[in-house]
């Protein structure tokens, strides 16, 4: 009928219906009302609209289903409705990342500000990124430095008092700084030590004043004691930088949030970065700025991450900010290192030859690496002799002052000279107050058998300590690193109280045990350290640790205790193994650097049992030494007791780290110059090993020993090295005991 005719008919029909009023039947009316004009709309499709997911309209009153997105995508995920895009990023939080300070990425392109640390803690100070901790500097001790007299710098700006020498000796007299000897001592200088500020030991019992720093510098600010450096960075503020929007670098590695602009302005809109203005800001790129590392502003209120540098380069190392480069290295000198013999790394990848010693002297003969000295009498120590009080002879004509006893103990209380012991049975040896954490060392030798717990201890000497919980919580008590088959028990309310916990094991190695106890604030307990009676190692050196139970060992990887109660201590715990200091820095008693040759004299008294090799004995105290190869080559590590008839039986083993792979192990219960432990090992330049000397003087009880450790470059014959005390060719015979040296 055509479009016009049809419409005309429709109009006439409506007119008739209207004129007739309600004369049409109801069903006729319904049919008329159900009639609709034909549609002239053409529906759209998903494809024509560029849609690939979800529900959409077709433009003509209908609905379209455009499909589902693939795994890993979301409908509208890229910001366009009904179009598949990446899943929206959910930013991390400081709490989720375990961060309490500093700035870090949120995983979605933003920066989190996790706050600042309270003085004196610094961000990352304990070696854990974005966690508050104490500053890195840890003062040394006279014992750790192997110094026995005069004043010595502790490495953190303080001065140690290491005692006085006996008759006929002077401090440094034998050629070793701050070690008693009989020859006159020549004081060193600030220049020779490479120091330019503060007090420094002169090596002869005196202290050098090396001056003050100039404007803008402070003494030791760069992390090197007694060397002037620029102080720690002072972060800028948005106001000081004249910025009022977006993210801005604070000049110290952090990011400032400088706010947002009003609706009629944009950040950087006027052409000045991070300043609100009218106009459109076009962000720059790292490439556009010529930067390839670190963080820089994009000019429009955001911070760009320009990446990191290769191992040999640092960001800004060549003097251009945010550009990778390598700074020029200034080699040190033998004089600056205080070395006068052997080979020493120059700090820039090279080697220094510091010369040879005069006849009658050896390189390191006095116990200081790369310093000439004549081997002389080696005095004993109180720890080696097992003396805890009174005066004893040191074996070299001198006298040792071994301290006084704390009441109620008396010197020789059980009849053993120079050993503190209670004259009568007692319950408490010491009140530890409410200190937390607790870490103490002691000995049950000559103690009395005052306690017996449900899990053992009857018949063995023991010690008892009072401790008060400073707050409500669950606390761990352990004896990790003990050189005794220890039993630990905790009793409520002190002496005579109910036993709360008892264990004779629980630490995965050594003779340690552990328990965990829940206490209320102010609750006092008695902690006893005992031993399994009826066998070997029933008395000896022990360590006692108390700490609040933690969920993780991380952050406490070098305190010698089982903080989370999982049996694994420090670097043996999986939560600590990735800490860089577990490569050896965190557990070494001595860092020998990269000196060559090395002659180091030490002893294991008061060291604890922290290591165990595949050879040697169990439950003996040991000593660890960190050494780094100054060049690629084959090296010999030996403990020949040349000139020291009192050296005790021991094992020598090399590890790749605190709980690393063993690279070799040798032992002898009766070492001589013809049978001392020796190991030969090929290393790359810069490769570090942990050298452990472990006692084995007695098979049934911990007995401290003293030793002499040598590190030399391997040679095929001892000839030419017949007076250095070392086993240079690793054949088990040193100096005159080697056929290569006979007749020479």
JOCOR-V897648 format. One record per helix or strand of 2 or more residues. SS is the DSSP state (A for helix, B for strand). FROM is the first residue (numbers start at 1). TO is the last residue. If there is no record, write none. Layout:
ss=SS from=FROM to=TO
ss=SS from=FROM to=TO
This chain:
ss=A from=3 to=20
ss=A from=26 to=34
ss=A from=46 to=49
ss=B from=55 to=57
ss=B from=63 to=65
ss=B from=73 to=75
ss=B from=84 to=86
ss=B from=103 to=105
ss=B from=111 to=113
ss=B from=122 to=123
ss=B from=132 to=133
ss=B from=151 to=153
ss=B from=159 to=161
ss=B from=170 to=171
ss=B from=180 to=181
ss=A from=190 to=193
ss=B from=199 to=201
ss=B from=207 to=209
ss=B from=217 to=219
ss=B from=228 to=230
ss=A from=238 to=241
ss=B from=247 to=249
ss=B from=255 to=257
ss=B from=266 to=267
ss=B from=276 to=277
ss=A from=286 to=289
ss=B from=295 to=297
ss=B from=303 to=305
ss=B from=314 to=315
ss=B from=324 to=325
ss=A from=334 to=337
ss=B from=343 to=345
ss=B from=351 to=353
ss=B from=362 to=363
ss=B from=372 to=373
ss=A from=382 to=385
ss=B from=391 to=393
ss=B from=399 to=401
ss=B from=409 to=411
ss=B from=420 to=422
ss=B from=430 to=431
ss=B from=438 to=443
ss=B from=463 to=468
ss=B from=473 to=478
ss=B from=486 to=492
ss=B from=499 to=503
ss=B from=513 to=519
ss=B from=524 to=531
ss=B from=541 to=548
ss=A from=570 to=572
ss=A from=580 to=583
ss=B from=590 to=591
ss=B from=598 to=603
ss=B from=622 to=628
ss=B from=633 to=638
ss=B from=650 to=655
ss=B from=662 to=668
ss=B from=678 to=683
ss=B from=688 to=695
ss=B from=706 to=713
ss=A from=735 to=737
ss=A from=739 to=741
